[in-house]
């Protein structure tokens, strides 16, 4: 049960947040990434998917769909990675509007991408990836959906730096584990290469990163937070 406590907090502080996750889950990764960016202490409770732990009564009592991740925050139990992102933002972000704009248009733009993350992303790149990781036959339909979605994202990111706003939002968090590709615009968007004012400095970026000269902070390096 690994614990993740920010360096600014005593090591003895028991994390109140418990994330039931799986190391290979891209959906769980988006929650781990956001917890890291918010600098929150949390504990991982790994769910053994191969052993079917997510289909047993104890886990199904938390999420009847039998899917990771599930977040426990005291008496609050939340399933669905996008719902968890929204909850963490509203509950713990110093300024929730940085990640989810409060104006109607800004909110709608982020919600659009969260809906895409729950639909085309889940049944495209995520499904194709899990088949590969689990040694299953190639899901050609999922691969086709993945290419179609990434092509749309690539065209979208050719005209702006981030998915839903001029700065990173929950939309980018939700797509990060699956989004980067070899396409030029998508590679520019890959958070390793994108920096911006207001990023939490929960993890140091590379010494060569251009954000050092601007006094801002990067996304965590992918080699540290990869799903």
C-alpha positions in Angstrom: 0.0 0.0 0.0 2.4 2.8 -1.2 1.8 6.2 0.4 2.5 9.4 -1.3 3.1 12.4 1.0 4.3 15.8 -0.3 7.8 16.7 1.0 6.3 19.7 2.8 4.3 17.5 5.1 5.5 15.2 7.9 6.2 11.7 6.8 4.1 10.4 9.7 0.9 12.2 8.4 -1.5 9.4 7.4 -3.0 10.1 4.0 -6.8 10.6 4.2 -7.2 9.8 0.6 -7.2 6.2 -0.6 -7.1 5.4 -4.3 -8.1 1.9 -5.3 -6.2 1.5 -8.5 -4.2 -0.7 -10.8 -0.7 0.2 -12.1 -1.5 -0.4 -15.7 -4.8 1.5 -15.7 -4.7 4.7 -17.8 -7.9 5.9 -16.1 -6.3 5.4 -12.7 -3.2 7.2 -13.9 -5.2 10.4 -14.7 -6.3 10.5 -11.0 -2.7 9.8 -9.7 -1.4 12.6 -12.0 -3.9 15.1 -10.6 -3.3 14.1 -7.0 0.4 14.7 -7.7 -0.3 18.1 -9.3 -2.4 19.1 -6.4 0.3 18.0 -4.0 -2.1 15.9 -1.9 -1.1 13.0 0.4 -2.7 9.8 -0.7 -2.4 6.0 -0.4 -2.6 3.5 -3.2 -4.7 0.3 -2.6 -3.7 -1.8 -5.6 -6.6 -3.9 -7.0 -5.5 -7.2 -8.6 -7.4 -7.2 -11.9 -5.9 -10.4 -13.1 -7.2 -12.2 -10.0 -10.6 -10.7 -10.5 -10.5 -8.7 -7.3 -12.5 -5.9 -9.0 -15.5 -8.3 -9.5 -15.6 -9.5 -5.8 -18.3 -8.3 -3.4 -16.0 -6.0 -1.4 -15.0 -4.0 -4.4 -18.5 -4.1 -6.1 -19.8 -2.6 -2.9 -17.8 0.5 -3.8 -18.4 0.4 -7.6 -21.1 -1.8 -9.0 -19.5 -1.6 -12.4 -16.4 -3.3 -11.1 -14.0 -0.8 -12.5 -10.9 1.1 -11.2 -10.3 3.7 -10.0 -12.3 4.3 -6.8 -11.4 7.1 -4.4 -12.1 7.0 -0.7 -12.0 10.3 1.1 -13.3 9.6 4.6 -16.9 8.7 4.3 -17.0 9.7 0.6 -16.6 6.9 -1.9 -16.4 7.9 -5.6 -16.0 5.8 -8.7 -15.3 6.9 -12.3 -12.0 8.7 -13.0 -13.6 11.8 -14.5 -16.0 12.2 -11.6 -13.0 11.9 -9.2 -11.1 14.6 -11.1 -14.1 17.0 -10.8 -14.4 16.1 -7.1 -10.7 16.6 -6.3 -10.7 19.9 -8.1 -13.8 21.3 -6.3 -12.7 19.9 -2.9 -8.9 20.5 -2.9 -7.7 22.8 -5.6 -6.6 26.2 -4.3 -8.3 27.8 -7.3 -10.7 25.3 -8.9 -11.3 27.7 -11.9 -7.7 27.1 -13.1 -8.6 23.5 -13.9 -12.3 23.9 -14.6 -13.4 27.3 -15.8 -16.4 28.8 -14.1 -17.8 30.7 -17.1 -20.5 28.8 -19.2 -18.4 28.5 -22.3 -15.2 27.4 -20.5 -17.1 24.8 -18.5 -18.8 23.5 -21.6 -15.5 23.2 -23.5 -13.9 21.1 -20.7 -17.0 19.0 -20.3 -17.0 18.2 -24.0 -13.5 16.7 -23.7 -14.5 14.8 -20.5 -17.3 13.3 -22.5 -14.9 12.3 -25.2 -12.7 10.8 -22.6 -15.6 8.6 -21.4 -16.6 7.7 -24.9 -14.3 7.6 -28.0 -11.1 7.6 -25.8 -12.3 4.8 -23.6 -13.5 2.6 -26.5 -10.6 3.6 -28.8 -7.1 4.2 -27.5 -7.8 2.8 -24.0 -9.4 -0.4 -25.4 -6.6 -0.9 -27.9 -4.0 -0.3 -25.3 -5.4 -2.8 -22.7 -5.7 -5.5 -25.4 -2.0 -5.1 -26.1 -1.0 -5.0 -22.5 -3.0 -8.1 -21.6 -1.7 -10.1 -24.6 -5.2 -10.3 -26.2 -5.8 -10.4 -30.0 -5.6 -6.9 -31.6 -8.9 -5.1 -31.3 -9.1 -3.7 -34.8 -12.2 -1.8 -34.2 -10.7 -0.1 -31.2 -7.5 0.7 -33.2 -9.6 2.3 -35.9 -11.5 4.4 -33.3 -8.2 5.4 -31.8 -6.8 6.6 -35.1 -10.0 8.5 -35.8 -9.9 10.3 -32.4 -6.2 11.0 -32.4 -6.6 12.5 -35.9 -9.3 14.9 -34.6 -7.2 15.8 -31.6 -4.1 16.4 -33.7 -6.0 18.8 -36.0 -7.5 20.5 -32.9 -4.1 20.9 -31.3 -2.6 22.3 -34.5 -4.5 25.5 -33.7 -4.1 25.8 -29.9 -1.8 24.6 -27.2 -4.2 22.8 -25.0 -7.5 21.0 -25.5 -10.1 23.3 -23.9 -8.5 26.6 -23.0 -5.3 28.7 -23.3 -4.0 26.8 -20.3 -4.1 23.2 -19.1 -7.4 22.0 -17.6 -9.1 18.8 -16.5 -9.6 18.1 -20.2 -5.8 17.6 -20.6 -5.5 15.6 -17.4 -8.2 13.2 -18.7 -6.5 12.6 -22.0 -2.9 12.6 -21.0 -2.4 8.9 -20.4 -3.6 8.0 -23.9 -3.2 11.1 -26.0 0.4 11.6 -27.1 1.3 10.2 -30.5 4.0 10.7 -33.1 2.0 13.3 -34.9 3.6 16.7 -34.8 0.8 18.6 -33.1 0.1 15.9 -30.6 3.8 15.7 -29.7 3.9 19.4 -29.1 1.0 19.0 -26.7 2.6 16.1 -24.8 2.9 17.6 -21.3 6.6 16.9 -21.1 7.1 19.6 -23.7 4.4 22.0 -22.5 4.8 24.4 -19.7 2.6 27.2 -18.4 2.2 29.8 -15.7 0.4 28.6 -12.6 1.4 24.9 -12.8 1.9 23.4 -9.3 5.6 22.7 -8.7 4.8 19.3 -7.0 7.6 17.7 -9.0 10.7 19.4 -10.4 11.0 19.5 -14.1 14.2 18.9 -16.1 17.0 21.3 -15.7 16.9 22.0 -19.4 13.2 22.8 -19.5 12.4 26.3 -20.8 10.0 26.9 -17.9 13.0 27.5 -15.6 13.6 30.8 -17.4 10.0 31.8 -17.0 9.6 30.9 -13.3 6.7 28.5 -14.0 6.4 24.8 -13.6 5.9 21.8 -15.9 3.8 18.8 -15.9 5.5 15.9 -14.1 7.9 14.1 -16.4 6.3 11.2 -18.2 9.0 8.8 -17.1 8.0 9.4 -13.5 4.2 9.2 -13.9 3.7 7.0 -16.9 0.7 4.6 -16.5 
